[in-house]
Structure formats: structure tokens, C-alpha cells
Amino acid sequence: MTMGSYIVRKFIPNRISTKYNNLKAKFSFTLEVPERLKGTKFEKLGNFCVNLLRDYGEVIKETSNNIKQRPKKALAYAWGFWAWYYCMKTNPDELSFRERCLVAAGDIASLPDSIRNKESSSHFSFLESCHNTGILRRLNLGVCSIMWLDNYDQAVGLYAAHCKFLEPKYLSFHERIIDVGILGRWWMISRKMRDYDINPEEWDGERKRIVE
């Protein structure tokens, strides 16, 4: 048995059982209603609340038993829920994309042309142009975000900009994706900034001089 399975089997069911017993002790009674309120909506509402709490208690008890019987499955579900929640909390938004682009463009602009990576420079120049024309869009998928390019600015009043038959197609949507954000970072920006201060053409020139 792994350590994670042992913890799940040993400690979590006991805590769940304790909470279940506390709930059971609190709500293991019959709702007493004054004679003048019997048959009214107040009695029905009270019975509904008591039954609802009892149902929740049964769910807690069944969950505790399932964890004891299948600790590995419970651990996998717990890790999956935690990963989903963490991705949701760290899902970057459009503002963070804009801020990251500005910071990256500033870092590149501070370099002399001799060592500036032209691929990185042209990429962020293209993103700046897309931002100025208003065609950048963010698709929020909950656990991650996708930045993609639309055909027109949303403020454009052209027929082609609002006709649903001329909207981007699903089959070619992947061609419009320019970045993917997950776990608090934009991965294409990070990739483009990896060697932004290295100019491959500079080394090509050095090799030619050495050969000559």
C-alpha cells in the first residue's frame, strides 16, 4: 500500500465519519411543529430541511465507506479535483497576456540590433499590430485560455464582420491560435523569449569569417 493510499484509508474516512456522527446527533429527531402550524407551508418547509440534512448525512457516510473500500480511486479523484481547481485559479486572462507582451517587447527593445533575436522581435511586433487592429480574442476554457485571431475588430460595422456565414470555421480554428495560457503563464510568449538576446545571424557571420 502506498503512503497516499494509507493516508486516505486511515485518516480521511475517520474525519468524515466524525462529521457524519455529529450531523446525525443533531438531526436525528422528529420535527415538532406547533398545532396551529400543522398542515401549513411552514411545516412542509421544516420537514424538507430536516430530510435534506439527513440525505446529506447519508451521502457523507457512503463517501466514507467508499474511501475505505477504494483508497486509490479516492486518492486519484482528490488529485484530479485539486489539479482542476489549481488550473482554474491560475488560468491567465487577457490582461495578463497584454502585460506579458509589453514586458517582453520592452526587454527586446532594450537590446542592440546586433544581438536581438529577429524571430522574437518580429513575433511581438506582429502581436502589437494585432492588438492595435483589435483582432485579438481570448477563449476561456476554464482550466486554460486560448488567444486567437479574428478577422475584424468587434467595433467594425462591415457586413462581413457580423455575418455568421463568414465567421471563423471550427476546422481551421487551430490555424488562428497564437498562444495558450495555463498554470499562470502564456507558453508561446515564454518560448519566444527563451533566446530573445541571441542573434543566430551574428554567429553565422562569425563562422563565415573564420572559414575565410
Phi and psi restraints in degrees (value plus and minus 20) as a CYANA .aco file:
   2 THR   PHI     -93.1   -53.1
   2 THR   PSI     143.7   183.7
   3 MET   PHI     -81.8   -41.8
   3 MET   PSI     -61.6   -21.6
   4 GLY   PHI     -81.8   -41.8
   4 GLY   PSI     -63.1   -23.1
   5 SER   PHI     -84.8   -44.8
   5 SER   PSI     -58.5   -18.5
   6 TYR   PHI     -82.9   -42.9
   6 TYR   PSI     -63.8   -23.8
   7 ILE   PHI     -83.1   -43.1
   7 ILE   PSI     -64.7   -24.7
   8 VAL   PHI     -82.9   -42.9
   8 VAL   PSI     -62.6   -22.6
   9 ARG   PHI     -91.7   -51.7
   9 ARG   PSI     -54.9   -14.9
  10 LYS   PHI    -107.0   -67.0
  10 LYS   PSI     -65.6   -25.6
  11 PHE   PHI    -121.6   -81.6
  11 PHE   PSI     -66.6   -26.6
  12 ILE   PHI     -81.6   -41.6
  12 ILE   PSI     -67.9   -27.9
  13 PRO   PHI     -79.5   -39.5
  13 PRO   PSI     -55.6   -15.6
  14 ASN   PHI     -83.9   -43.9
  14 ASN   PSI     -61.6   -21.6
  15 ARG   PHI     -86.4   -46.4
  15 ARG   PSI     -60.0   -20.0
  16 ILE   PHI     -85.8   -45.8
  16 ILE   PSI     -61.1   -21.1
  17 SER   PHI     -84.2   -44.2
  17 SER   PSI     -58.4   -18.4
  18 THR   PHI     -82.0   -42.0
  18 THR   PSI     -65.1   -25.1
  19 LYS   PHI     -84.5   -44.5
  19 LYS   PSI     -57.9   -17.9
  20 TYR   PHI     -83.7   -43.7
  20 TYR   PSI     -64.0   -24.0
  21 ASN   PHI     -83.7   -43.7
  21 ASN   PSI     -57.7   -17.7
  22 ASN   PHI     -84.4   -44.4
  22 ASN   PSI     -63.7   -23.7
  23 LEU   PHI     -84.4   -44.4
  23 LEU   PSI     -59.3   -19.3
  24 LYS   PHI     -84.8   -44.8
  24 LYS   PSI     -59.5   -19.5
  25 ALA   PHI     -86.4   -46.4
  25 ALA   PSI     -53.6   -13.6
  26 LYS   PHI     -95.8   -55.8
  26 LYS   PSI     -55.8   -15.8
  27 PHE   PHI    -135.4   -95.4
  27 PHE   PSI      -3.9    36.1
  28 SER   PHI    -109.2   -69.2
  28 SER   PSI      38.4    78.4
  29 PHE   PHI    -162.3  -122.3
  29 PHE   PSI     143.0   183.0
  30 THR   PHI    -115.0   -75.0
  30 THR   PSI     111.4   151.4
  31 LEU   PHI     -87.7   -47.7
  31 LEU   PSI     101.0   141.0
  32 GLU   PHI    -118.5   -78.5
  32 GLU   PSI     103.0   143.0
  33 VAL   PHI    -135.6   -95.6
  33 VAL   PSI     117.1   157.1
  34 PRO   PHI     -75.5   -35.5
  34 PRO   PSI     131.2   171.2
  35 GLU   PHI     -76.9   -36.9
  35 GLU   PSI     -56.8   -16.8
  36 ARG   PHI     -93.0   -53.0
  36 ARG   PSI     -35.4     4.6
  37 LEU   PHI    -121.8   -81.8
  37 LEU   PSI     -24.3    15.7
  38 LYS   PHI     -86.5   -46.5
  38 LYS   PSI     117.0   157.0
  39 GLY   PHI      64.0   104.0
  39 GLY   PSI     -22.4    17.6
  40 THR   PHI    -114.9   -74.9
  40 THR   PSI     156.0   196.0
  41 LYS   PHI     -87.6   -47.6
  41 LYS   PSI     -43.0    -3.0
  42 PHE   PHI     -88.2   -48.2
  42 PHE   PSI     -58.9   -18.9
  43 GLU   PHI     -86.6   -46.6
  43 GLU   PSI     -62.3   -22.3
  44 LYS   PHI     -83.5   -43.5
  44 LYS   PSI     -61.0   -21.0
  45 LEU   PHI     -84.8   -44.8
  45 LEU   PSI     -61.4   -21.4
  46 GLY   PHI     -83.7   -43.7
  46 GLY   PSI     -64.7   -24.7
  47 ASN   PHI     -83.7   -43.7
  47 ASN   PSI     -56.9   -16.9
  48 PHE   PHI     -83.1   -43.1
  48 PHE   PSI     -64.6   -24.6
  49 CYS   PHI     -84.6   -44.6
  49 CYS   PSI     -63.0   -23.0
  50 VAL   PHI     -83.8   -43.8
  50 VAL   PSI     -66.2   -26.2
  51 ASN   PHI     -83.2   -43.2
  51 ASN   PSI     -56.5   -16.5
  52 LEU   PHI     -84.2   -44.2
  52 LEU   PSI     -64.4   -24.4
  53 LEU   PHI     -85.2   -45.2
  53 LEU   PSI     -56.6   -16.6
  54 ARG   PHI     -85.6   -45.6
  54 ARG   PSI     -59.2   -19.2
  55 ASP   PHI     -83.2   -43.2
  55 ASP   PSI     -61.3   -21.3
  56 TYR   PHI     -82.6   -42.6
  56 TYR   PSI     -57.7   -17.7
  57 GLY   PHI     -82.9   -42.9
  57 GLY   PSI     -60.3   -20.3
  58 GLU   PHI     -85.7   -45.7
  58 GLU   PSI     -58.2   -18.2
  59 VAL   PHI     -82.6   -42.6
  59 VAL   PSI     -61.9   -21.9
  60 ILE   PHI     -82.2   -42.2
  60 ILE   PSI     -61.4   -21.4
  61 LYS   PHI     -85.0   -45.0
  61 LYS   PSI     -64.0   -24.0
  62 GLU   PHI     -85.1   -45.1
  62 GLU   PSI     -57.6   -17.6
  63 THR   PHI     -82.8   -42.8
  63 THR   PSI     -62.3   -22.3
  64 SER   PHI     -81.2   -41.2
  64 SER   PSI     -63.0   -23.0
  65 ASN   PHI     -86.7   -46.7
  65 ASN   PSI     -59.8   -19.8
  66 ASN   PHI     -85.1   -45.1
  66 ASN   PSI     -57.5   -17.5
  67 ILE   PHI     -84.9   -44.9
  67 ILE   PSI     -59.8   -19.8
  68 LYS   PHI     -85.0   -45.0
  68 LYS   PSI     -58.0   -18.0
  69 GLN   PHI     -98.9   -58.9
  69 GLN   PSI     -55.1   -15.1
  70 ARG   PHI    -152.9  -112.9
  70 ARG   PSI      54.4    94.4
  71 PRO   PHI     -86.4   -46.4
  71 PRO   PSI     -55.8   -15.8
  72 LYS   PHI     -85.9   -45.9
  72 LYS   PSI     -60.9   -20.9
  73 LYS   PHI     -85.3   -45.3
  73 LYS   PSI     -60.9   -20.9
  74 ALA   PHI     -84.8   -44.8
  74 ALA   PSI     -58.6   -18.6
  75 LEU   PHI     -85.7   -45.7
  75 LEU   PSI     -60.0   -20.0
  76 ALA   PHI     -83.8   -43.8
  76 ALA   PSI     -61.5   -21.5
  77 TYR   PHI     -84.0   -44.0
  77 TYR   PSI     -60.3   -20.3
  78 ALA   PHI     -84.7   -44.7
  78 ALA   PSI     -64.2   -24.2
  79 TRP   PHI     -85.1   -45.1
  79 TRP   PSI     -59.1   -19.1
  80 GLY   PHI     -84.0   -44.0
  80 GLY   PSI     -62.4   -22.4
  81 PHE   PHI     -85.6   -45.6
  81 PHE   PSI     -61.7   -21.7
  82 TRP   PHI     -83.4   -43.4
  82 TRP   PSI     -62.4   -22.4
  83 ALA   PHI     -83.7   -43.7
  83 ALA   PSI     -62.4   -22.4
  84 TRP   PHI     -82.1   -42.1
  84 TRP   PSI     -64.2   -24.2
  85 TYR   PHI     -85.9   -45.9
  85 TYR   PSI     -61.5   -21.5
  86 TYR   PHI     -85.2   -45.2
  86 TYR   PSI     -61.4   -21.4
  87 CYS   PHI     -84.6   -44.6
  87 CYS   PSI     -57.4   -17.4
  88 MET   PHI     -83.4   -43.4
  88 MET   PSI     -63.2   -23.2
  89 LYS   PHI     -90.2   -50.2
  89 LYS   PSI     -50.7   -10.7
  90 THR   PHI    -122.9   -82.9
  90 THR   PSI      -5.8    34.2
  91 ASN   PHI     -88.1   -48.1
  91 ASN   PSI      95.6   135.6
  92 PRO   PHI     -92.0   -52.0
  92 PRO   PSI     130.1   170.1
  93 ASP   PHI    -125.5   -85.5
  93 ASP   PSI    -197.2  -157.2
  94 GLU   PHI     -88.5   -48.5
  94 GLU   PSI     -51.6   -11.6
  95 LEU   PHI     -84.8   -44.8
  95 LEU   PSI     -61.1   -21.1
  96 SER   PHI     -86.4   -46.4
  96 SER   PSI     -53.3   -13.3
  97 PHE   PHI     -84.5   -44.5
  97 PHE   PSI     -63.9   -23.9
  98 ARG   PHI     -84.1   -44.1
  98 ARG   PSI     -63.4   -23.4
  99 GLU   PHI     -83.0   -43.0
  99 GLU   PSI     -61.5   -21.5
 100 ARG   PHI     -86.7   -46.7
 100 ARG   PSI     -56.9   -16.9
 101 CYS   PHI     -84.4   -44.4
 101 CYS   PSI     -63.2   -23.2
 102 LEU   PHI     -85.2   -45.2
 102 LEU   PSI     -61.7   -21.7
 103 VAL   PHI     -84.6   -44.6
 103 VAL   PSI     -63.9   -23.9
 104 ALA   PHI     -84.8   -44.8
 104 ALA   PSI     -63.0   -23.0
 105 ALA   PHI     -83.7   -43.7
 105 ALA   PSI     -56.9   -16.9
 106 GLY   PHI     -86.4   -46.4
 106 GLY   PSI     -60.4   -20.4
 107 ASP   PHI     -83.4   -43.4
 107 ASP   PSI     -60.3   -20.3
 108 ILE   PHI     -89.4   -49.4
 108 ILE   PSI     -60.6   -20.6
 109 ALA   PHI     -85.7   -45.7
 109 ALA   PSI     -43.9    -3.9
 110 SER   PHI     -97.5   -57.5
 110 SER   PSI     -27.6    12.4
 111 LEU   PHI    -112.2   -72.2
 111 LEU   PSI     129.2   169.2
 112 PRO   PHI     -91.2   -51.2
 112 PRO   PSI     135.9   175.9
 113 ASP   PHI     -80.2   -40.2
 113 ASP   PSI     -47.0    -7.0
 114 SER   PHI     -86.8   -46.8
 114 SER   PSI     -50.6   -10.6
 115 ILE   PHI    -133.6   -93.6
 115 ILE   PSI     -16.1    23.9
 116 ARG   PHI     -97.6   -57.6
 116 ARG   PSI     111.4   151.4
 117 ASN   PHI     -95.5   -55.5
 117 ASN   PSI      97.4   137.4
 118 LYS   PHI     -88.6   -48.6
 118 LYS   PSI     -52.1   -12.1
 119 GLU   PHI     -85.3   -45.3
 119 GLU   PSI     -64.5   -24.5
 120 SER   PHI     -84.7   -44.7
 120 SER   PSI     -63.3   -23.3
 121 SER   PHI     -82.4   -42.4
 121 SER   PSI     -64.0   -24.0
 122 SER   PHI     -89.2   -49.2
 122 SER   PSI     -52.2   -12.2
 123 HIS   PHI     -84.1   -44.1
 123 HIS   PSI     -67.3   -27.3
 124 PHE   PHI     -95.8   -55.8
 124 PHE   PSI     -45.9    -5.9
 125 SER   PHI     -86.6   -46.6
 125 SER   PSI     -58.2   -18.2
 126 PHE   PHI     -85.7   -45.7
 126 PHE   PSI     -63.2   -23.2
 127 LEU   PHI     -83.1   -43.1
 127 LEU   PSI     -58.5   -18.5
 128 GLU   PHI     -85.4   -45.4
 128 GLU   PSI     -60.0   -20.0
 129 SER   PHI     -83.6   -43.6
 129 SER   PSI     -60.7   -20.7
 130 CYS   PHI     -85.3   -45.3
 130 CYS   PSI     -58.0   -18.0
 131 HIS   PHI     -85.6   -45.6
 131 HIS   PSI     -62.0   -22.0
 132 ASN   PHI     -86.8   -46.8
 132 ASN   PSI     -51.9   -11.9
 133 THR   PHI    -106.8   -66.8
 133 THR   PSI     -26.7    13.3
 134 GLY   PHI      54.9    94.9
 134 GLY   PSI       9.5    49.5
 135 ILE   PHI    -125.8   -85.8
 135 ILE   PSI     -16.9    23.1
 136 LEU   PHI     -97.1   -57.1
 136 LEU   PSI     113.3   153.3
 137 ARG   PHI    -152.3  -112.3
 137 ARG   PSI     131.0   171.0
 138 ARG   PHI    -136.2   -96.2
 138 ARG   PSI     109.8   149.8
 139 LEU   PHI    -127.1   -87.1
 139 LEU   PSI      93.1   133.1
 140 ASN   PHI    -110.5   -70.5
 140 ASN   PSI      96.2   136.2
 141 LEU   PHI    -124.9   -84.9
 141 LEU   PSI      -5.1    34.9
 142 GLY   PHI      66.9   106.9
 142 GLY   PSI     -86.8   -46.8
 143 VAL   PHI    -109.3   -69.3
 143 VAL   PSI     -34.2     5.8
 144 CYS   PHI    -174.6  -134.6
 144 CYS   PSI     149.5   189.5
 145 SER   PHI    -150.9  -110.9
 145 SER   PSI     131.2   171.2
 146 ILE   PHI    -145.7  -105.7
 146 ILE   PSI     107.5   147.5
 147 MET   PHI    -116.7   -76.7
 147 MET   PSI     107.1   147.1
 148 TRP   PHI    -158.5  -118.5
 148 TRP   PSI     150.3   190.3
 149 LEU   PHI    -128.4   -88.4
 149 LEU   PSI     107.4   147.4
 150 ASP   PHI    -111.4   -71.4
 150 ASP   PSI     155.2   195.2
 151 ASN   PHI    -102.3   -62.3
 151 ASN   PSI     -55.6   -15.6
 152 TYR   PHI    -158.7  -118.7
 152 TYR   PSI     141.6   181.6
 153 ASP   PHI     -87.8   -47.8
 153 ASP   PSI     126.5   166.5
 154 GLN   PHI     -85.4   -45.4
 154 GLN   PSI     -42.3    -2.3
 155 ALA   PHI    -105.3   -65.3
 155 ALA   PSI     -26.4    13.6
 156 VAL   PHI     -91.5   -51.5
 156 VAL   PSI     116.1   156.1
 157 GLY   PHI    -118.5   -78.5
 157 GLY   PSI      -5.3    34.7
 158 LEU   PHI     -89.5   -49.5
 158 LEU   PSI     131.6   171.6
 159 TYR   PHI     -81.9   -41.9
 159 TYR   PSI     -60.7   -20.7
 160 ALA   PHI     -84.4   -44.4
 160 ALA   PSI     -45.1    -5.1
 161 ALA   PHI     -97.7   -57.7
 161 ALA   PSI     -38.2     1.8
 162 HIS   PHI    -141.0  -101.0
 162 HIS   PSI     -23.1    16.9
 163 CYS   PHI     -96.0   -56.0
 163 CYS   PSI     104.7   144.7
 164 LYS   PHI     -88.5   -48.5
 164 LYS   PSI     -42.7    -2.7
 165 PHE   PHI     -97.0   -57.0
 165 PHE   PSI     -34.8     5.2
 166 LEU   PHI    -126.4   -86.4
 166 LEU   PSI     -10.3    29.7
 167 GLU   PHI     -91.8   -51.8
 167 GLU   PSI     139.0   179.0
 168 PRO   PHI     -76.1   -36.1
 168 PRO   PSI     118.3   158.3
 169 LYS   PHI    -106.1   -66.1
 169 LYS   PSI     129.9   169.9
 170 TYR   PHI     -85.6   -45.6
 170 TYR   PSI     -56.5   -16.5
 171 LEU   PHI     -88.3   -48.3
 171 LEU   PSI     -47.1    -7.1
 172 SER   PHI    -127.8   -87.8
 172 SER   PSI      -7.3    32.7
 173 PHE   PHI     -84.4   -44.4
 173 PHE   PSI     -54.0   -14.0
 174 HIS   PHI     -82.0   -42.0
 174 HIS   PSI     -45.0    -5.0
 175 GLU   PHI     -93.0   -53.0
 175 GLU   PSI     -36.7     3.3
 176 ARG   PHI    -114.6   -74.6
 176 ARG   PSI     -28.4    11.6
 177 ILE   PHI     -93.1   -53.1
 177 ILE   PSI     108.1   148.1
 178 ILE   PHI    -135.4   -95.4
 178 ILE   PSI     -34.2     5.8
 179 ASP   PHI    -185.2  -145.2
 179 ASP   PSI     135.4   175.4
 180 VAL   PHI    -148.3  -108.3
 180 VAL   PSI     107.4   147.4
 181 GLY   PHI    -130.4   -90.4
 181 GLY   PSI     105.6   145.6
 182 ILE   PHI    -176.9  -136.9
 182 ILE   PSI     128.2   168.2
 183 LEU   PHI      38.9    78.9
 183 LEU   PSI      15.8    55.8
 184 GLY   PHI      59.3    99.3
 184 GLY   PSI      -6.7    33.3
 185 ARG   PHI    -164.7  -124.7
 185 ARG   PSI     136.8   176.8
 186 TRP   PHI    -121.8   -81.8
 186 TRP   PSI      96.9   136.9
 187 TRP   PHI     -97.6   -57.6
 187 TRP   PSI     -52.4   -12.4
 188 MET   PHI     -91.1   -51.1
 188 MET   PSI     -58.9   -18.9
 189 ILE   PHI     -81.7   -41.7
 189 ILE   PSI     -64.0   -24.0
 190 SER   PHI     -81.9   -41.9
 190 SER   PSI     -58.2   -18.2
 191 ARG   PHI     -88.1   -48.1
 191 ARG   PSI     -61.8   -21.8
 192 LYS   PHI     -88.5   -48.5
 192 LYS   PSI     -44.8    -4.8
 193 MET   PHI    -112.8   -72.8
 193 MET   PSI     -16.2    23.8
 194 ARG   PHI     -84.1   -44.1
 194 ARG   PSI     -66.0   -26.0
 195 ASP   PHI    -144.7  -104.7
 195 ASP   PSI      23.2    63.2
 196 TYR   PHI     -88.5   -48.5
 196 TYR   PSI     -39.2     0.8
 197 ASP   PHI    -122.6   -82.6
 197 ASP   PSI       0.3    40.3
 198 ILE   PHI    -143.1  -103.1
 198 ILE   PSI     101.9   141.9
 199 ASN   PHI    -123.0   -83.0
 199 ASN   PSI      86.4   126.4
 200 PRO   PHI     -79.7   -39.7
 200 PRO   PSI     -51.3   -11.3
 201 GLU   PHI     -86.9   -46.9
 201 GLU   PSI     -48.0    -8.0
 202 GLU   PHI     -83.9   -43.9
 202 GLU   PSI     -61.1   -21.1
 203 TRP   PHI     -94.6   -54.6
 203 TRP   PSI     -50.6   -10.6
 204 ASP   PHI     -82.9   -42.9
 204 ASP   PSI     -60.0   -20.0
 205 GLY   PHI     -85.4   -45.4
 205 GLY   PSI     -57.8   -17.8
 206 GLU   PHI     -85.6   -45.6
 206 GLU   PSI     -59.2   -19.2
 207 ARG   PHI     -84.6   -44.6
 207 ARG   PSI     -60.7   -20.7
 208 LYS   PHI     -83.5   -43.5
 208 LYS   PSI     -60.2   -20.2
 209 ARG   PHI     -87.1   -47.1
 209 ARG   PSI     -56.1   -16.1
 210 ILE   PHI     -86.7   -46.7
 210 ILE   PSI     -62.4   -22.4
 211 VAL   PHI     -85.2   -45.2
 211 VAL   PSI     -61.3   -21.3
